[in-house]
């Protein structure tokens, strides 16, 4: 992927998104821009745009890996009951794409086994049991990024891949690309974010 001019990106950010450029938001975006630029597996800017839009939505506009929010039993009993199936296990949503359920933590550990990374500045070698033993590692930006990027490219979450919706010389299907993560839930809203992200990235590409 090309590198991105951060100054140009941030100059356009508030006007394009309507979001205030807070320092935590800026730090999160700087990390992601650098990660995209260093990721040789991304060959199309639109792929990065959709991943960035997904991260924006899944992290409640923070662009930082976050833990899942617990629903209110009184205000949203159906969502609360669904969360309760896994909440007490400790394998609730974490990261850029909200990894949930113990099986998914185990599968992701297996897929990333052998990855050399760091957590809180300390070197870590991922094994087949790392994320079941240390689920909060998924909140580390470098780990959360690999899960989001590889997961969306390789179809880890629903079996659907980025390549099914974003191709060379074709208009991207940003609406149905939501099927990579979660059916068609909020698909239209995230598609609009992807358009914004594409314009930002295209203007800042160098």
C-alpha positions as a Markdown table, in Angstrom:
| # | Residue | x | y | z |
|---|---|---|---|---|
| 1 | Unk | 0.0 | 0.0 | 0.0 |
| 2 | Unk | 1.1 | 3.6 | -0.5 |
| 3 | Unk | 2.1 | 5.7 | 2.5 |
| 4 | Unk | -0.2 | 8.4 | 3.7 |
| 5 | Unk | 0.4 | 12.1 | 4.4 |
| 6 | Unk | -0.9 | 12.3 | 8.0 |
| 7 | Unk | -1.0 | 16.0 | 8.0 |
| 8 | Unk | -3.2 | 16.1 | 4.9 |
| 9 | Unk | -5.4 | 13.3 | 6.3 |
| 10 | Unk | -6.0 | 15.1 | 9.6 |
| 11 | Unk | -6.6 | 18.4 | 7.9 |
| 12 | Unk | -9.6 | 16.9 | 6.1 |
| 13 | Unk | -10.8 | 14.6 | 8.9 |
| 14 | Unk | -13.2 | 16.8 | 10.8 |
| 15 | Unk | -14.8 | 18.2 | 7.6 |
| 16 | Unk | -15.3 | 14.7 | 6.1 |
| 17 | Unk | -16.5 | 12.9 | 9.1 |
| 18 | Unk | -18.0 | 15.5 | 11.4 |
| 19 | Unk | -16.0 | 14.1 | 14.3 |
| 20 | Unk | -13.7 | 16.1 | 16.5 |
| 21 | Unk | -10.1 | 15.2 | 16.1 |
| 22 | Unk | -9.3 | 14.4 | 19.8 |
| 23 | Unk | -5.8 | 13.3 | 20.8 |
| 24 | Unk | -6.8 | 9.7 | 21.5 |
| 25 | Unk | -8.7 | 9.5 | 18.1 |
| 26 | Unk | -5.6 | 11.0 | 16.4 |
| 27 | Unk | -3.3 | 8.5 | 18.0 |
| 28 | Unk | -5.5 | 5.6 | 17.0 |
| 29 | Unk | -5.7 | 6.8 | 13.4 |
| 30 | Unk | -1.9 | 7.4 | 13.2 |
| 31 | Unk | -1.3 | 3.8 | 14.2 |
| 32 | Unk | -3.8 | 2.6 | 11.6 |
| 33 | Unk | -2.4 | 4.7 | 8.8 |
| 34 | Unk | 1.1 | 3.4 | 9.5 |
| 35 | Unk | -0.2 | -0.2 | 9.8 |
| 36 | Unk | -2.0 | 0.1 | 6.4 |
| 37 | Unk | 1.1 | 1.5 | 4.7 |
| 38 | Unk | 3.2 | -1.3 | 6.1 |
| 39 | Unk | 0.8 | -4.1 | 5.2 |
| 40 | Unk | 1.9 | -5.6 | 1.9 |
| 41 | Unk | -1.2 | -7.8 | 1.7 |
| 42 | Unk | -3.4 | -4.8 | 1.0 |
| 43 | Unk | -3.2 | -3.9 | -2.7 |
| 44 | Unk | -6.2 | -1.7 | -3.0 |
| 45 | Unk | -6.9 | 1.5 | -1.2 |
| 46 | Unk | -10.6 | 0.7 | -1.0 |
| 47 | Unk | -9.8 | -2.4 | 1.0 |
| 48 | Unk | -8.2 | -0.2 | 3.6 |
| 49 | Unk | -11.1 | 2.2 | 3.4 |
| 50 | Unk | -13.6 | -0.5 | 4.3 |
| 51 | Unk | -11.5 | -1.9 | 7.1 |
| 52 | Unk | -11.1 | 1.6 | 8.5 |
| 53 | Unk | -14.8 | 2.2 | 8.3 |
| 54 | Unk | -15.5 | -1.1 | 10.1 |
| 55 | Unk | -13.0 | -0.2 | 12.8 |
| 56 | Unk | -14.6 | 3.2 | 13.1 |
| 57 | Unk | -18.0 | 1.6 | 13.7 |
| 58 | Unk | -17.0 | -1.3 | 15.9 |
| 59 | Unk | -14.9 | 0.9 | 18.2 |
| 60 | Unk | -17.7 | 3.5 | 18.7 |
| 61 | Unk | -15.7 | 6.1 | 16.6 |
| 62 | Unk | -12.7 | 5.9 | 18.9 |
| 63 | Unk | -10.4 | 4.1 | 16.4 |
| 64 | Unk | -8.9 | 2.4 | 19.4 |
| 65 | Unk | -9.3 | -1.3 | 20.4 |
| 66 | Unk | -12.1 | -1.4 | 23.0 |
| 67 | Unk | -13.9 | -3.9 | 25.1 |
| 68 | Unk | -17.5 | -4.6 | 24.3 |
| 69 | Unk | -20.2 | -2.5 | 26.0 |
| 70 | Unk | -22.6 | -4.4 | 28.3 |
| 71 | Unk | -26.2 | -3.8 | 27.3 |
| 72 | Unk | -28.8 | -2.8 | 29.9 |
| 73 | Unk | -31.1 | -5.6 | 31.0 |
| 74 | Unk | -33.9 | -3.2 | 31.5 |
| 75 | Unk | -33.5 | -1.1 | 28.3 |
| 76 | Unk | -32.4 | -3.8 | 25.9 |
| 77 | Unk | -33.3 | -7.2 | 27.4 |
| 78 | Unk | -32.9 | -9.1 | 24.1 |
| 79 | Unk | -29.4 | -7.9 | 23.5 |
| 80 | Unk | -28.5 | -8.4 | 27.2 |
| 81 | Unk | -29.7 | -12.0 | 27.1 |
| 82 | Unk | -27.7 | -12.7 | 24.0 |
| 83 | Unk | -24.5 | -11.2 | 25.6 |
| 84 | Unk | -25.1 | -13.2 | 28.8 |
| 85 | Unk | -24.5 | -16.5 | 26.8 |
| 86 | Unk | -20.8 | -15.6 | 26.7 |
| 87 | Unk | -20.3 | -12.7 | 29.0 |
| 88 | Unk | -19.5 | -14.7 | 32.2 |
| 89 | Unk | -16.9 | -16.7 | 30.4 |
| 90 | Unk | -14.8 | -13.6 | 30.0 |
| 91 | Unk | -14.7 | -14.0 | 26.2 |
| 92 | Unk | -16.8 | -10.9 | 25.5 |
| 93 | Unk | -16.0 | -8.6 | 22.6 |
| 94 | Unk | -12.5 | -7.0 | 22.4 |
| 95 | Unk | -10.4 | -5.3 | 19.7 |
| 96 | Unk | -11.1 | -3.5 | 16.5 |
| 97 | Unk | -13.7 | -6.0 | 15.4 |
| 98 | Unk | -15.1 | -7.2 | 18.7 |
| 99 | Unk | -13.8 | -10.8 | 18.9 |
| 100 | Unk | -16.3 | -12.8 | 21.0 |
| 101 | Unk | -16.8 | -16.4 | 22.2 |
| 102 | Unk | -14.1 | -18.7 | 23.6 |
| 103 | Unk | -14.0 | -20.7 | 20.3 |
| 104 | Unk | -13.2 | -17.6 | 18.3 |
| 105 | Unk | -10.4 | -16.7 | 20.8 |
| 106 | Unk | -9.0 | -20.2 | 20.4 |
| 107 | Unk | -9.2 | -20.2 | 16.7 |
| 108 | Unk | -7.6 | -16.8 | 16.4 |
| 109 | Unk | -4.7 | -17.9 | 18.6 |
| 110 | Unk | -4.2 | -20.9 | 16.4 |
| 111 | Unk | -4.3 | -18.8 | 13.2 |
| 112 | Unk | -1.7 | -16.4 | 14.6 |
| 113 | Unk | 0.5 | -19.0 | 16.3 |
| 114 | Unk | 4.1 | -18.0 | 15.8 |
| 115 | Unk | 3.5 | -14.3 | 15.4 |
| 116 | Unk | 6.1 | -12.2 | 17.2 |
| 117 | Unk | 4.7 | -9.1 | 18.7 |
| 118 | Unk | 4.6 | -7.1 | 21.9 |
| 119 | Unk | 2.2 | -6.3 | 24.7 |
| 120 | Unk | 2.7 | -3.2 | 26.9 |
| 121 | Unk | 6.3 | -3.0 | 25.4 |
| 122 | Unk | 7.1 | -6.7 | 26.3 |
| 123 | Unk | 7.9 | -9.2 | 23.6 |
| 124 | Unk | 5.3 | -11.9 | 23.1 |
| 125 | Unk | 5.2 | -15.0 | 20.9 |
| 126 | Unk | 1.7 | -16.0 | 20.1 |
| 127 | Unk | 0.8 | -19.7 | 20.7 |
| 128 | Unk | -2.3 | -21.7 | 20.1 |
| 129 | Unk | -3.5 | -20.8 | 23.6 |
| 130 | Unk | -2.4 | -17.2 | 24.0 |
| 131 | Unk | -5.7 | -15.5 | 23.6 |
| 132 | Unk | -7.6 | -18.0 | 25.8 |
| 133 | Unk | -5.1 | -17.5 | 28.5 |
| 134 | Unk | -4.8 | -13.8 | 28.0 |
| 135 | Unk | -7.9 | -12.5 | 26.3 |
| 136 | Unk | -7.0 | -8.9 | 27.0 |
| 137 | Unk | -4.1 | -9.2 | 24.6 |
| 138 | Unk | -6.7 | -8.7 | 21.9 |
| 139 | Unk | -6.9 | -5.1 | 23.0 |
| 140 | Unk | -3.2 | -4.4 | 22.0 |
| 141 | Unk | -3.3 | -2.3 | 18.8 |
| 142 | Unk | -0.7 | -4.4 | 17.0 |
| 143 | Unk | -2.7 | -7.6 | 17.7 |
| 144 | Unk | -6.1 | -6.1 | 17.1 |
| 145 | Unk | -4.9 | -4.8 | 13.7 |
| 146 | Unk | -3.7 | -8.2 | 12.6 |
| 147 | Unk | -6.9 | -9.8 | 13.7 |
| 148 | Unk | -9.0 | -7.2 | 11.8 |
| 149 | Unk | -6.9 | -7.1 | 8.7 |
| 150 | Unk | -6.2 | -10.8 | 8.2 |
| 151 | Unk | -9.6 | -11.7 | 9.5 |
| 152 | Unk | -11.4 | -9.6 | 6.9 |
| 153 | Unk | -9.1 | -10.6 | 4.1 |
| 154 | Unk | -9.2 | -14.3 | 4.9 |
| 155 | Unk | -12.9 | -14.7 | 6.0 |
| 156 | Unk | -12.3 | -15.6 | 9.6 |
| 157 | Unk | -15.5 | -14.1 | 11.0 |
| 158 | Unk | -18.4 | -15.2 | 8.7 |
| 159 | Unk | -16.5 | -17.0 | 5.9 |
| 160 | Unk | -16.9 | -13.9 | 3.6 |
| 161 | Unk | -13.8 | -12.1 | 2.4 |
| 162 | Unk | -13.0 | -8.6 | 1.3 |
| 163 | Unk | -12.2 | -9.9 | -2.1 |
| 164 | Unk | -15.8 | -10.8 | -2.7 |
| 165 | Unk | -16.9 | -7.2 | -2.4 |
| 166 | Unk | -13.9 | -5.1 | -3.4 |
| 167 | Unk | -12.2 | -5.9 | -6.7 |
| 168 | Unk | -9.9 | -4.1 | -9.2 |
| 169 | Unk | -11.7 | -2.0 | -11.9 |
| 170 | Unk | -15.1 | -2.5 | -10.3 |
| 171 | Unk | -17.2 | -0.3 | -8.0 |
| 172 | Unk | -16.9 | -1.5 | -4.5 |
| 173 | Unk | -19.9 | -3.1 | -2.8 |
| 174 | Unk | -19.5 | -1.4 | 0.5 |
| 175 | Unk | -23.0 | -2.3 | 1.6 |
| 176 | Unk | -22.8 | -6.0 | 1.2 |
| 177 | Unk | -19.2 | -6.0 | 2.5 |
| 178 | Unk | -20.7 | -5.9 | 6.0 |
| 179 | Unk | -21.4 | -9.6 | 5.5 |
| 180 | Unk | -17.7 | -10.1 | 6.3 |
| 181 | Unk | -18.4 | -9.2 | 9.9 |
| 182 | Unk | -22.1 | -9.3 | 10.8 |
| 183 | Unk | -24.6 | -10.1 | 8.1 |
| 184 | Unk | -26.2 | -6.8 | 7.0 |
| 185 | Unk | -26.4 | -5.2 | 10.4 |
| 186 | Unk | -25.9 | -1.4 | 10.0 |
| 187 | Unk | -24.6 | -2.1 | 6.5 |
| 188 | Unk | -25.8 | 1.2 | 5.0 |
| 189 | Unk | -24.3 | 3.3 | 7.8 |
| 190 | Unk | -21.0 | 1.6 | 7.5 |
| 191 | Unk | -21.0 | 1.9 | 3.7 |
| 192 | Unk | -21.3 | 5.7 | 4.1 |
| 193 | Unk | -18.4 | 5.7 | 6.5 |
| 194 | Unk | -16.4 | 3.7 | 3.9 |
| 195 | Unk | -17.0 | 6.3 | 1.3 |
| 196 | Unk | -15.8 | 9.0 | 3.7 |
| 197 | Unk | -12.7 | 6.9 | 4.5 |
| 198 | Unk | -11.9 | 6.3 | 0.9 |
| 199 | Unk | -12.0 | 10.0 | 0.1 |
| 200 | Unk | -9.7 | 10.7 | 3.1 |
| 201 | Unk | -7.2 | 8.0 | 2.2 |
| 202 | Unk | -7.2 | 8.9 | -1.5 |
| 203 | Unk | -6.5 | 12.5 | -0.8 |
| 204 | Unk | -3.7 | 11.7 | 1.6 |
| 205 | Unk | -2.0 | 8.9 | -0.4 |
| 206 | Unk | 1.6 | 9.6 | -1.4 |
